[in-house]
Amino acid sequence: MTGKGSTANIIAALCSFFIPGLGQILQGRWIKAIFMFAAAFALWLVLLGWIIHLWSIVDAAVFKASDQ
């Protein structure tokens, strides 16, 4: 089981750093990934996408498999 700070979560967080939602895809959380990507895209249009982008990174980093 992976938990906070695991290698898999660090990799997922790094992926989300480059593309919001990519880390969630690696963790198998497709619905959250689609939401993160769409929300970040929509908010980047008004220069607030960094909020969702940061949330995506933190969410991927602290994910525990038992949270699903």
Summary of the structure (lengths in Angstrom):
residues: 68
radius of gyration: 11.3
end to end distance: 12.3
largest distance: 38.7
contacts: 213
relative contact order: 0.24
helix: 72%
strand: 0%
